[in-house]
């Protein structure tokens, strides 16, 4: 069984790498001259980059994983780490949470878009540029289109995802001093200057535009959008329609340390949302945590009740301030932590609670340092490598629920091999973990240890199976 699981995991990771922009996200540059190369099975550290930035950045490769260029929103560097011609005309800022994104122009293999958003000082808005890779001997040149400002004023949040047609993109920004999300369609015809506007959620204003700061991401399946509002003790989770660009149905998550949620990322299967805190800035403040939420919960209260802290960062103050979260081509989530020479890593982000295996000080940056930012990418995994039941929402049946000491589990599809069954409490502690055979799609659990009353979560997983359900224990 262990061999089968390993083979399945390797197959998933291979498929994920292929789906992830055909290796276009395999080289990262970020922070203070930090970098990672994901072209090998084990990622390797890079220290040859020229990027120096507090927060937002992005980079892009060709389909074989060879670096093309990278940017912090102020400069664009080519693959030789030199600033491109016109590469210093960008009007972004390296201390904008999600300052920039880049992707290939639909229908144009040698051209790429760069989109930029303002920092909280609000001196620019949402602008876009082109990079033509046929120029400067194949090293690329930045082109400033006419009328390249799309929205003003804007917040520090900027994200994007594939349209449901698999060809076009949605670029999503938030207008400052309002509750308006603006979704811009990008197709082979260019960038639409008439956005889809969704007025929903909190109005982002406040002293010194404080609510302008935060991050947002769209889930892998294109159905959800999450946005953090730093200094406001608030993360908002919405439904996203990747056919229309419409954002709806807000759920609100609160109760963060020092009211400072910052980094946002979805698991590859789109079920779990991870939120990092930017706390412990000065001595005596609490440590930052990373939380996992189950977005299958239908209401704000239910989603908040699903919260599990997966790590409390350790170390001296100023060295455990949580920054961005970003899925990598290997399917893991990397965590920027300010001032460190290491990144945190969530090794199994599709798994519930502590089974996700957050590892602190997991990836060494050698002589470079992390800051708040990591490259800002969409999760272009589509549904490759995701068990089919997670796409169709087939359910694990649990009886009785609420339960006392015994449970009967039924799965909708037969499995010839034993499946791993795990039960976690609401803090993510594993209280039951055993391989079980499902005869006629059904198995029985008799808990030897008396569990206290409360809410638990059960997962059933195998080579092509993954189910998660809530449990309620009563006496």
C-alpha positions in Angstrom: 0.0 0.0 0.0 2.8 2.4 0.8 4.4 1.7 -2.6 1.1 2.4 -4.3 0.7 5.7 -2.4 4.2 6.8 -3.3 3.6 5.9 -7.0 0.3 7.8 -7.0 1.9 10.8 -5.4 4.7 10.9 -7.9 2.2 10.6 -10.8 0.1 13.5 -9.3 3.2 15.7 -9.0 4.3 14.9 -12.5 0.8 15.8 -13.8 0.8 18.9 -11.7 4.1 20.1 -13.2 2.8 19.5 -16.7 -0.4 21.4 -16.0 1.2 24.3 -14.2 1.7 26.4 -17.3 3.9 23.7 -18.8 6.8 24.6 -16.5 6.3 28.3 -16.9 6.5 28.8 -13.1 9.5 26.6 -12.4 11.9 29.4 -11.4 11.2 31.9 -8.6 13.0 35.1 -7.6 11.8 37.0 -4.6 12.7 38.7 -1.3 16.3 39.9 -0.9 18.1 38.1 -3.8 16.4 34.8 -3.0 15.4 32.2 -5.6 14.3 28.6 -6.2 14.6 26.3 -9.2 11.7 23.7 -9.4 13.0 22.0 -12.6 14.3 19.0 -10.7 12.4 16.5 -8.5 14.0 18.2 -5.5 13.9 22.1 -5.7 17.3 23.8 -5.5 18.2 27.2 -4.2 19.2 30.1 -6.5 21.3 33.1 -5.4 22.1 34.6 -8.8 19.0 36.9 -9.0 19.0 40.7 -9.1 15.5 41.1 -7.5 15.4 43.0 -4.2 11.9 43.5 -2.9 9.8 43.7 0.2 6.6 42.1 -1.1 5.0 41.4 -4.5 7.0 39.9 -7.4 6.6 37.4 -10.2 8.7 35.5 -12.8 8.1 33.4 -15.8 9.8 30.7 -17.9 9.3 29.1 -21.3 7.5 25.8 -21.6 10.7 23.9 -20.8 11.4 25.7 -17.5 14.0 28.1 -18.9 13.9 31.5 -17.3 12.5 34.4 -19.5 12.2 37.3 -17.1 11.1 38.4 -13.6 9.9 41.6 -12.0 9.2 43.3 -8.6 6.8 45.8 -10.1 9.5 48.4 -10.6 12.1 46.7 -12.8 12.0 43.8 -15.3 15.1 41.6 -15.5 15.8 39.3 -18.4 17.2 35.8 -18.1 20.8 37.2 -17.8 19.6 39.2 -14.8 20.0 42.5 -16.6 17.3 45.1 -16.7 15.4 44.9 -20.1 15.2 47.9 -22.4 12.4 50.0 -21.0 12.5 47.6 -18.0 12.6 50.5 -15.5 9.4 52.3 -16.8 7.1 50.3 -14.6 5.2 52.4 -12.1 4.6 49.6 -9.5 6.2 49.4 -6.1 8.2 46.5 -4.5 6.3 47.0 -1.2 2.9 46.3 -2.6 1.5 43.0 -1.3 0.7 41.6 -4.7 2.3 44.2 -6.9 2.5 42.3 -10.1 1.4 39.3 -12.2 2.5 38.0 -15.6 1.3 35.5 -18.1 1.5 34.7 -21.8 -0.8 36.7 -24.1 -3.6 34.4 -25.3 -2.9 33.5 -28.9 0.6 35.1 -28.9 3.5 32.8 -28.0 6.2 35.4 -27.9 4.3 38.1 -25.9 3.6 38.4 -22.2 1.4 40.7 -20.1 2.6 42.3 -16.9 -0.1 43.8 -14.7 0.7 46.1 -11.8 -1.3 47.5 -8.9 -0.7 50.4 -6.5 0.7 50.3 -3.0 -1.4 51.8 -0.1 -0.1 55.3 -0.9 -2.4 55.2 -3.9 -0.2 57.1 -6.3 -0.9 54.7 -9.2 -3.7 52.3 -10.2 -4.0 49.1 -12.1 -1.8 49.3 -15.2 -0.5 46.7 -17.8 2.5 46.3 -20.0 3.7 44.0 -22.7 7.0 42.1 -23.0 8.0 41.1 -26.5 10.5 38.2 -26.4 11.4 38.6 -30.1 13.2 41.9 -29.3 16.7 42.5 -28.0 18.1 39.4 -29.5 15.5 37.2 -27.8 16.1 38.7 -24.3 12.9 40.7 -24.5 11.8 44.3 -24.4 9.1 46.1 -22.4 6.4 47.9 -24.4 4.1 50.5 -22.9 0.6 50.3 -24.6 -1.5 53.4 -25.1 -4.1 53.9 -22.4 -2.6 51.2 -20.2 -4.3 52.3 -17.0 -7.4 50.1 -16.3 -8.5 51.2 -12.8 -7.8 54.0 -10.3 -7.5 54.0 -7.3 -6.7 50.4 -6.4 -5.7 48.3 -3.4 -2.6 46.1 -3.1 -4.5 42.9 -4.0 -4.1 41.5 -7.5 -4.9 38.0 -8.8 -5.9 36.1 -11.9 -7.1 32.7 -13.2 -8.0 30.9 -16.4 -11.4 31.5 -17.9 -13.7 28.5 -18.0 -12.9 28.2 -21.8 -9.3 27.3 -20.9 -7.8 29.9 -23.2 -8.5 33.4 -21.8 -7.8 34.9 -18.4 -9.6 36.9 -15.7 -7.5 39.6 -14.0 -9.1 40.7 -10.7 -8.3 43.9 -8.8 -10.1 45.7 -6.0 -11.0 49.4 -6.2 -9.9 51.4 -3.2 -12.4 53.3 -1.0 -15.1 50.9 -2.2 -16.3 47.3 -2.0 -15.9 46.8 -5.7 -14.1 43.9 -7.3 -13.2 44.5 -11.0 -12.7 41.5 -13.2 -11.0 42.2 -16.5 -11.2 39.7 -19.4 -7.9 39.1 -21.2 -8.2 37.2 -24.6 -6.5 36.9 -27.9 -8.2 40.2 -28.8 -6.4 42.0 -25.9 -7.4 43.4 -22.5 -11.0 44.4 -22.1 -11.2 47.9 -20.6 -14.8 47.2 -19.5 -14.6 45.1 -16.3 -17.2 43.0 -14.7 -17.9 44.8 -11.4 -19.0 43.0 -8.3 -20.0 45.2 -5.3 -19.7 42.9 -2.3 -17.8 42.5 1.0 -16.1 45.2 3.1 -15.4 48.7 1.8 -11.6 49.0 1.7 -10.7 52.4 3.2 -9.5 53.3 6.7 -6.7 55.7 8.0 -3.8 55.9 5.6 -5.6 53.5 3.4 -4.7 50.7 5.8 -7.4 48.3 4.4 -5.7 48.5 1.1 -3.1 46.0 2.3 -3.7 42.3 1.9 -3.7 39.4 -0.5 -6.3 37.5 -2.6 -6.3 34.2 -4.5 -8.7 32.3 -6.7 -9.0 28.5 -6.1 -7.6 26.0 -8.5 -11.0 25.0 -9.8 -11.9 28.7 -10.4 -15.0 28.6 -8.1 -13.8 30.6 -5.0 -11.9 33.8 -4.2 -10.4 34.6 -0.8 -9.2 38.0 0.3 -7.3 39.0 3.5 -7.8 42.5 5.0 -4.8 43.2 7.2 -5.4 45.4 10.3 -9.1 44.6 10.1 -9.2 41.1 11.6 -10.9 39.8 8.4 -10.7 37.3 5.6 -13.5 37.1 3.1 -14.3 34.0 1.1 -16.5 34.4 -2.0 -17.9 32.4 -4.8 -16.2 33.1 -8.2 -17.6 32.4 -11.6 -14.8 31.8 -14.0 -17.2 32.0 -17.0 -18.6 35.5 -16.1 -16.1 37.0 -13.7 -18.9 37.6 -11.2 -18.0 37.4 -7.4 -20.8 36.6 -4.9 -21.8 35.0 -1.6 -19.4 36.4 1.0 -18.4 34.4 4.1 -16.4 36.3 6.7 -13.6 34.8 8.9 -12.3 36.8 11.9 -10.4 36.4 15.3 -6.8 36.6 14.0 -3.8 37.4 16.2 -3.3 41.2 16.3 -6.0 41.4 13.5 -3.3 40.8 10.9 -4.2 38.1 8.4 -2.0 38.4 5.3 -1.0 35.4 3.1 -3.7 33.5 1.3 -3.6 30.2 -0.6 -5.9 27.3 -1.6 -5.0 23.7 -1.6 -4.6 22.1 -5.0 -8.0 20.3 -4.6 -9.6 23.7 -3.9 -11.1 22.5 -0.6 -8.8 24.0 2.0 -7.9 27.6 2.5 -4.7 28.5 4.3 -4.2 31.9 5.9 -1.0 33.3 7.4 -0.7 36.0 10.0 1.7 39.0 10.0 2.2 39.2 13.8 5.1 39.3 16.3 6.5 42.5 14.7 7.9 43.7 18.1 8.9 42.1 21.3 6.1 40.8 23.5 3.6 40.3 20.6 2.1 36.9 20.0 3.7 34.5 17.5 2.2 34.3 14.0 0.2 31.2 13.1 -1.0 29.6 9.8 -4.6 28.4 9.8 -6.5 25.9 7.6 -10.2 26.3 6.8 -12.6 23.9 5.1 -14.3 26.0 2.4 -16.9 23.2 1.9 -18.5 24.8 4.9 -21.6 26.7 3.8 -21.7 29.6 6.3 -19.3 32.0 8.0 -19.8 30.3 11.3 -19.4 26.8 9.9 -16.2 27.8 8.1 -14.8 29.5 11.1 -15.6 26.4 13.2 -13.5 24.3 10.8 -10.4 26.4 11.6 -7.3 24.4 12.5 -3.9 26.1 13.4 -1.3 24.0 11.5 1.7 25.9 12.9 2.7 28.5 15.4 6.0 30.0 14.2 8.9 29.9 16.6 12.0 32.1 17.0 12.9 35.6 18.2 10.5 38.5 17.5 10.9 39.9 14.1 11.9 36.5 12.7 8.5 34.8 12.7 6.3 37.3 10.9 4.2 35.4 8.4 4.1 36.6 4.8 2.8 35.2 1.5 1.7 31.7 0.8 2.1 30.2 -2.7 1.6 26.8 -4.3 4.6 25.6 -6.2 4.9 23.3 -9.2 5.6 20.4 -6.9 2.1 20.8 -5.4 3.4 22.0 -2.0 2.7 25.4 -0.5 5.6 27.6 0.4 5.5 30.2 3.2 7.5 33.4 3.2 8.7 34.4 6.7 10.2 37.9 7.1 13.9 38.2 7.8 14.6 34.4 7.6 17.0 32.5 5.4 14.4 29.7 5.2 10.9 29.2 4.0 8.2 27.2 5.6 6.6 24.4 3.6 3.1 22.7 3.7 4.0 19.3 2.3 0.5 17.9 1.9 -1.9 20.8 1.5 -4.8 18.6 0.4 -4.8 16.8 3.8 -6.8 17.8 6.8 -5.4 19.6 9.8 -1.9 18.6 11.0 -1.9 15.9 8.3 -1.0 18.7 5.9 2.5 18.5 7.4 3.7 22.1 7.8 7.4 22.1 8.3 9.1 25.2 9.8 12.6 26.1 8.5 12.0 23.6 5.7 13.8 25.2 2.7 17.1 27.0 3.0 17.7 30.1 1.0 21.5 29.9 1.5 22.8 33.4 1.9 19.6 35.2 0.7 16.7 36.4 2.9 12.9 36.1 2.7 10.6 39.0 3.1 6.8 39.2 2.9 6.5 38.3 -0.8 6.6 35.2 -3.0 5.9 35.2 -6.8 2.2 35.8 -7.4 0.8 33.0 -9.5 -2.5 31.5 -10.4 -3.1 27.9 -9.5 -3.1 26.5 -13.1 -3.4 22.9 -12.0 -7.0 22.7 -13.4 -8.2 19.2 -12.2 -5.1 17.2 -13.2 -4.1 14.9 -10.3 -7.2 15.6 -8.3 -9.3 12.5 -7.4 -12.5 12.5 -9.4 -14.8 12.4 -6.3 -13.4 15.8 -5.2 -14.6 17.3 -8.5 -18.1 15.7 -8.4 -18.5 16.2 -4.6 -19.4 12.6 -4.0 -19.9 12.1 -0.3 -18.6 9.8 2.4 -21.6 8.5 4.4 -21.1 8.3 8.2 -23.6 6.7 10.5 -24.5 7.5 13.2 -23.5 11.2 13.3 -23.5 12.4 16.1 -21.8 9.3 17.4 -20.5 7.7 20.6 -17.9 5.0 20.1 -18.7 3.3 16.9 -19.1 4.4 13.3 -20.2 2.9 10.0 -18.5 4.4 6.9 -19.8 4.0 3.3 -18.1 5.2 0.2 -19.8 5.6 -3.2 -17.3 3.7 -5.2 -15.7 0.3 -4.6 -12.0 0.1 -3.6 -10.1 -3.2 -4.0 -7.3 -2.0 -1.7 -7.5 -0.9 2.0 -8.0 2.8 2.5 -6.4 5.0 5.2 -9.0 6.3 7.7 -8.0 9.2 9.9 -9.9 11.2 12.6 -8.7 14.6 13.8 -10.0 16.8 16.6 -10.7 20.5 16.1 -7.0 21.3 16.8 -5.8 19.0 14.1 -4.6 16.3 16.5 -4.9 12.8 15.0 -6.9 10.5 17.3 -7.4 7.6 14.9 -5.3 6.5 12.0 -5.6 3.1 10.5 -5.9 1.2 7.1 -9.3 -0.4 6.7 -10.8 -2.7 4.1 -14.2 -1.6 2.7 -16.2 -4.7 2.1 -19.2 -3.9 -0.2 -18.1 -0.2 0.0 -18.6 -0.3 3.8 -16.5 -0.6 7.0 -17.0 -0.3 10.7 -14.9 1.6 13.3 -14.9 0.7 17.0 -13.0 3.4 18.9 -11.0 1.8 21.8 -10.2 5.2 23.4 -13.1 7.3 24.8 -13.0 10.7 23.0 -14.3 13.8 24.6 -17.4 15.5 23.3 -16.8 17.9 20.4 -16.4 18.3 16.7 -14.0 16.0 14.7 -13.1 15.5 11.1 -12.7 12.1 9.3 -10.8 11.6 6.1 -10.7 8.5 3.9 -7.9 8.4 1.4 -6.3 6.0 -1.1 -4.7 5.9 -4.5 -7.6 7.7 -6.3 -9.9 8.4 -3.3 -10.2 11.3 -0.9 -13.2 12.0 1.3 -13.7 14.4 4.2 -16.6 14.7 6.5 -17.4 16.4 9.9 -18.2 14.3 13.0 -19.9 15.2 16.2 -19.0 13.2 19.3 -21.6 12.9 22.1 -21.6 11.0 25.4 
